[in-house]
Amino acid sequence: MQYRKLGETGLEVSNLCLGTMAFGRWIDEKASAAILHSAIENGINFIDTANYYGKGQDEEFRYGTGESEEIIGRALKGKRDDVVLATKVGIAVGKGKNDKGLSRTHIMREVDNQLRRLQTDYIDLYQVHLFDPNTPMEETLRALDDSVRQGKVRYIGCSNYAAWQIAKSHHISDKMNLEKFISVQPQYNLLSREIEQELLPFSQSEGVGVMVYSPLARGMLSGKYKTSNDVPPESRAAHGEKLLRNYFTDRNFQLVEQYRKLAENNKVSLSQFALAWVLNQPAVTSSIIGASKLHHVTDAVEISDWIWSEELLNTVNSLY
């Protein structure tokens, strides 16, 4: 396991981050706790969740009620100081008009609710889940800064932000003497490399930590999907997950097959190969692994120290 500084802070995090969207949604509390404990035992000290994750989500995922946070809070008893705990705010957690977004009202209420669910008196990294065009950045950053000054939050970060949005937020923070976003959480994998255009160069230039999600392209890079019509009956694709189905293009299936051959040549699974590629990108601080089975953790840990040769990196780039 490798450990890296998160952004320009002194905080050290593992290059693997345990993603917990499955907790309370696809797997029960017992299985979730087992995965969390296995991650910690295997050297993962970085845990990511959100107030949106868990069984509270309705069928159309309009809102959540923090089941994942509640499970983590109970499972971390006696282990809280062993991890860097990250969570997020912004997506709807109810039907009310102020049950979503990045207003001061919503943030100040939710941070207290999340501390209660997580059974802790501080959150290491508090991230805004999505950009909110309906709330002034100044209002959001002031609320986040107050949460830090009150001791409820140690650092703040953002998720799904563009480079210009982080740049604007940093300018506001400098001007108003407020806490800055120290990290960003974007999607990044062998099939989705758009952030290489602006976000990754910006993050490297400005010292912003990058913790990426969906390194396996929502399962497309797991190797279980051969064609759009050939999907396992119990898979996420079979249940109609739209974001995964968006990857079902002829070009992506061709790329997956080429990556599969490279993985076999290197004696690793396709999943391990795809994750290792992300971990070998210099701008990436940590990659989130959305584990729903114990072997997802151990398989990831197995290749977390794999340093790729320039030749292998160039081969992958030539295919893309």
VMD Tcl script that draws the C-alpha trace (Angstrom):
set ca {
  {0.00 0.00 0.00}
  {1.22 3.47 -0.88}
  {0.38 6.62 1.11}
  {0.30 10.10 -0.33}
  {-0.33 13.64 0.89}
  {-3.85 14.83 0.10}
  {-3.36 18.01 -1.88}
  {-1.04 20.47 -0.18}
  {-1.98 19.33 3.32}
  {0.01 17.20 5.72}
  {-2.74 14.56 5.69}
  {-1.57 11.14 4.47}
  {-4.07 8.84 2.76}
  {-3.76 5.42 1.18}
  {-3.74 5.30 -2.61}
  {-6.84 3.11 -2.30}
  {-9.97 4.66 -0.83}
  {-12.88 2.46 0.23}
  {-16.07 3.62 -1.46}
  {-19.23 2.74 0.44}
  {-22.10 3.45 -1.95}
  {-23.03 -0.25 -1.75}
  {-23.46 -0.14 2.04}
  {-27.14 -0.46 2.87}
  {-28.05 -0.40 -0.81}
  {-26.70 -3.57 -2.41}
  {-25.25 -5.28 0.69}
  {-26.48 -5.52 4.28}
  {-24.84 -4.17 7.43}
  {-22.98 -7.38 8.31}
  {-21.35 -7.62 4.87}
  {-20.60 -3.88 4.88}
  {-18.86 -4.05 8.26}
  {-16.78 -7.03 7.14}
  {-15.58 -5.14 4.07}
  {-14.79 -2.02 6.11}
  {-12.78 -3.99 8.67}
  {-10.94 -5.91 5.93}
  {-9.98 -2.64 4.24}
  {-8.53 -1.23 7.46}
  {-6.67 -4.49 8.21}
  {-5.15 -4.38 4.72}
  {-3.79 -0.85 5.14}
  {-6.58 1.27 3.62}
  {-6.97 4.32 5.85}
  {-9.23 6.37 3.54}
  {-13.03 5.88 3.65}
  {-15.50 7.74 1.41}
  {-19.26 7.95 1.83}
  {-22.13 10.45 1.41}
  {-25.37 11.37 3.11}
  {-27.11 10.21 -0.08}
  {-25.88 6.61 0.00}
  {-27.95 3.72 1.35}
  {-31.35 2.10 1.33}
  {-33.12 5.42 1.83}
  {-32.78 6.03 -1.91}
  {-36.09 5.42 -3.65}
  {-36.25 3.42 -6.88}
  {-35.47 6.46 -9.00}
  {-32.70 7.63 -6.63}
  {-34.37 10.96 -5.93}
  {-33.19 11.16 -2.34}
  {-31.35 9.23 0.38}
  {-31.33 9.11 4.16}
  {-27.76 8.26 5.08}
  {-27.92 4.53 5.73}
  {-24.33 4.10 4.58}
  {-23.14 6.68 7.12}
  {-25.08 4.95 9.90}
  {-23.50 1.59 9.06}
  {-20.02 3.14 9.01}
  {-20.62 4.87 12.33}
  {-21.44 1.59 14.05}
  {-18.67 -0.36 12.30}
  {-15.97 2.19 13.16}
  {-16.44 2.01 16.92}
  {-12.97 1.72 18.42}
  {-11.36 2.33 15.01}
  {-12.31 5.95 14.27}
  {-8.79 7.32 14.67}
  {-7.45 4.67 12.28}
  {-9.09 6.25 9.24}
  {-9.44 9.46 7.28}
  {-13.20 9.72 6.99}
  {-14.68 11.57 4.01}
  {-18.33 12.24 3.31}
  {-20.38 14.46 1.00}
  {-23.33 16.85 1.04}
  {-25.54 18.35 -1.64}
  {-27.77 15.69 -3.22}
  {-31.35 15.51 -1.95}
  {-31.93 13.73 1.36}
  {-35.64 14.45 1.50}
  {-38.58 15.94 -0.36}
  {-38.38 19.43 1.14}
  {-37.24 22.48 -0.79}
  {-34.15 22.87 1.43}
  {-33.31 19.17 1.64}
  {-30.69 19.50 -1.10}
  {-28.16 21.91 -2.54}
  {-25.31 23.88 -1.02}
  {-27.13 26.62 0.86}
  {-25.97 27.58 4.34}
  {-29.21 26.20 5.76}
  {-28.74 22.78 4.19}
  {-25.01 22.46 4.92}
  {-25.23 23.51 8.58}
  {-28.14 21.17 9.23}
  {-26.64 18.23 7.36}
  {-23.18 18.39 8.91}
  {-24.79 17.88 12.33}
  {-26.96 15.05 11.01}
  {-23.93 13.39 9.44}
  {-21.85 13.66 12.60}
  {-24.68 11.93 14.45}
  {-25.01 9.15 11.88}
  {-21.24 8.62 11.73}
  {-21.05 8.66 15.55}
  {-18.07 11.00 15.52}
  {-17.36 14.58 16.56}
  {-15.40 15.48 13.42}
  {-15.31 14.73 9.68}
  {-11.84 14.64 8.15}
  {-12.87 15.63 4.61}
  {-16.24 17.23 3.96}
  {-17.02 17.40 0.24}
  {-19.72 19.13 -1.75}
  {-21.23 16.38 -3.90}
  {-22.18 18.42 -6.96}
  {-21.86 22.00 -8.17}
  {-24.93 24.00 -7.16}
  {-25.68 26.77 -9.71}
  {-28.52 28.08 -7.54}
  {-26.39 29.03 -4.52}
  {-23.63 31.68 -4.51}
  {-20.22 30.12 -3.97}
  {-19.55 32.70 -1.26}
  {-22.47 31.34 0.78}
  {-21.35 27.73 0.39}
  {-17.72 28.45 1.24}
  {-18.64 30.55 4.27}
  {-20.80 27.72 5.65}
  {-18.01 25.20 5.06}
  {-15.45 27.55 6.65}
  {-17.68 27.95 9.72}
  {-17.91 24.15 10.00}
  {-14.11 23.98 10.07}
  {-13.82 26.78 12.64}
  {-16.41 25.03 14.83}
  {-14.26 21.88 14.82}
  {-16.84 19.76 13.02}
  {-14.77 19.46 9.83}
  {-10.99 19.29 9.30}
  {-10.71 19.85 5.52}
  {-13.11 20.62 2.67}
  {-13.22 19.20 -0.86}
  {-15.45 19.04 -3.91}
  {-16.83 16.32 -6.14}
  {-17.77 16.48 -9.83}
  {-16.38 20.03 -10.21}
  {-14.80 21.40 -13.37}
  {-11.40 23.09 -13.22}
  {-12.93 26.57 -13.65}
  {-15.31 25.98 -10.74}
  {-12.45 25.08 -8.40}
  {-10.41 28.03 -9.68}
  {-13.31 30.38 -8.99}
  {-13.82 28.91 -5.51}
  {-10.11 29.32 -4.70}
  {-10.26 32.97 -5.74}
  {-13.25 33.54 -3.45}
  {-11.53 31.74 -0.58}
  {-8.40 33.87 -1.02}
  {-10.42 37.08 -1.20}
  {-12.59 36.27 1.83}
  {-9.92 34.40 3.85}
  {-11.93 31.16 3.84}
  {-10.95 27.49 3.77}
  {-10.08 26.17 0.30}
  {-11.12 22.99 -1.45}
  {-8.08 20.74 -1.02}
  {-9.34 17.91 -3.21}
  {-11.64 17.01 -6.07}
  {-13.45 13.75 -6.77}
  {-14.03 13.10 -10.51}
  {-14.80 10.04 -12.59}
  {-11.71 8.58 -14.28}
  {-10.97 5.25 -15.92}
  {-9.60 3.62 -19.08}
  {-12.81 4.44 -20.96}
  {-13.46 7.94 -19.55}
  {-10.39 10.17 -19.73}
  {-11.97 13.58 -20.28}
  {-10.47 15.06 -17.11}
  {-7.01 14.81 -18.66}
  {-7.83 17.90 -20.75}
  {-8.19 20.47 -17.97}
  {-8.93 19.10 -14.49}
  {-5.82 16.96 -14.00}
  {-3.34 19.59 -15.27}
  {-5.08 22.21 -13.12}
  {-4.97 19.97 -10.04}
  {-1.28 19.29 -10.49}
  {-0.55 22.98 -11.01}
  {-2.58 24.17 -8.02}
  {-1.84 21.35 -5.59}
  {-5.36 19.92 -5.49}
  {-5.63 16.28 -4.42}
  {-7.46 13.98 -6.82}
  {-9.48 11.01 -5.53}
  {-11.14 9.37 -8.51}
  {-14.27 7.26 -8.58}
  {-15.46 4.55 -10.97}
  {-12.00 3.22 -11.95}
  {-13.76 0.16 -13.41}
  {-16.27 2.23 -15.42}
  {-19.17 1.07 -13.24}
  {-18.23 -2.56 -13.93}
  {-17.61 -2.28 -17.66}
  {-13.90 -2.94 -16.95}
  {-14.62 -5.92 -14.70}
  {-14.71 -8.24 -17.72}
  {-18.23 -9.53 -17.09}
  {-19.77 -7.77 -20.11}
  {-18.89 -9.08 -23.58}
  {-21.64 -7.43 -25.64}
  {-24.63 -5.21 -24.92}
  {-26.91 -8.24 -25.27}
  {-24.83 -10.61 -23.15}
  {-25.11 -9.52 -19.51}
  {-25.23 -11.67 -16.36}
  {-28.82 -11.86 -15.01}
  {-27.93 -10.47 -11.56}
  {-25.61 -7.72 -12.80}
  {-26.19 -3.99 -12.49}
  {-26.62 -3.78 -16.26}
  {-29.37 -6.40 -16.16}
  {-31.19 -4.25 -13.62}
  {-31.07 -1.36 -16.06}
  {-28.45 0.94 -14.52}
  {-28.36 3.75 -17.05}
  {-24.88 5.11 -16.25}
  {-23.38 1.67 -16.86}
  {-25.39 1.12 -20.04}
  {-23.96 4.39 -21.37}
  {-20.61 2.59 -21.65}
  {-22.12 -0.04 -23.98}
  {-20.67 1.17 -27.29}
  {-18.87 -0.79 -29.99}
  {-15.67 1.18 -29.39}
  {-15.70 0.50 -25.65}
  {-16.28 -3.23 -26.11}
  {-13.33 -3.29 -28.52}
  {-11.14 -1.41 -26.04}
  {-12.13 -3.71 -23.18}
  {-11.09 -6.72 -25.23}
  {-7.69 -5.16 -25.95}
  {-7.21 -4.27 -22.28}
  {-8.18 -7.82 -21.35}
  {-5.34 -9.19 -23.47}
  {-2.85 -6.82 -21.84}
  {-4.08 -7.88 -18.41}
  {-3.59 -11.55 -19.29}
  {-0.08 -10.82 -20.54}
  {0.70 -9.25 -17.15}
  {-0.95 -12.11 -15.22}
  {-3.59 -9.99 -13.51}
  {-7.35 -9.72 -13.87}
  {-8.89 -7.04 -16.07}
  {-10.23 -5.30 -12.95}
  {-6.78 -5.20 -11.39}
  {-5.25 -3.95 -14.63}
  {-7.78 -1.11 -14.95}
  {-7.32 -0.06 -11.32}
  {-3.53 -0.20 -11.55}
  {-3.61 2.09 -14.60}
  {-5.47 4.73 -12.57}
  {-3.05 4.39 -9.65}
  {-0.13 4.95 -12.02}
  {-1.38 8.33 -13.21}
  {0.84 10.98 -11.55}
  {-2.02 13.41 -10.83}
  {-4.08 10.81 -8.94}
  {-3.78 10.77 -5.16}
  {-6.17 7.91 -4.46}
  {-8.65 5.73 -6.30}
  {-12.01 4.84 -4.79}
  {-12.88 1.15 -4.91}
  {-16.61 0.49 -4.61}
  {-16.40 -2.85 -2.84}
  {-19.45 -5.06 -2.39}
  {-17.50 -8.29 -1.80}
  {-14.44 -9.00 0.34}
  {-12.33 -10.04 -2.62}
  {-12.85 -6.59 -4.17}
  {-10.70 -5.23 -1.34}
  {-8.01 -7.91 -1.38}
  {-7.74 -7.92 -5.19}
  {-7.22 -4.15 -5.14}
  {-4.66 -4.26 -2.34}
  {-2.73 -6.93 -4.25}
  {-1.85 -4.49 -7.05}
  {-1.75 -1.22 -5.09}
  {2.08 -1.15 -5.19}
  {2.43 -2.12 -8.86}
  {4.58 0.50 -10.61}
  {4.08 0.43 -14.36}
  {6.84 0.76 -16.93}
  {6.81 3.64 -19.40}
  {6.38 1.06 -22.14}
  {3.16 -0.32 -20.65}
  {1.73 3.16 -20.11}
  {2.55 4.08 -23.71}
  {0.93 0.88 -24.98}
  {-2.33 1.70 -23.23}
  {-2.25 5.28 -24.50}
  {-1.74 4.08 -28.07}
  {-4.82 1.87 -27.83}
  {-6.97 4.71 -26.50}
}
mol new
graphics top color blue
foreach p $ca { graphics top sphere $p radius 0.5 }
foreach p [lrange $ca 0 end-1] q [lrange $ca 1 end] { graphics top cylinder $p $q radius 0.2 }
display resetview
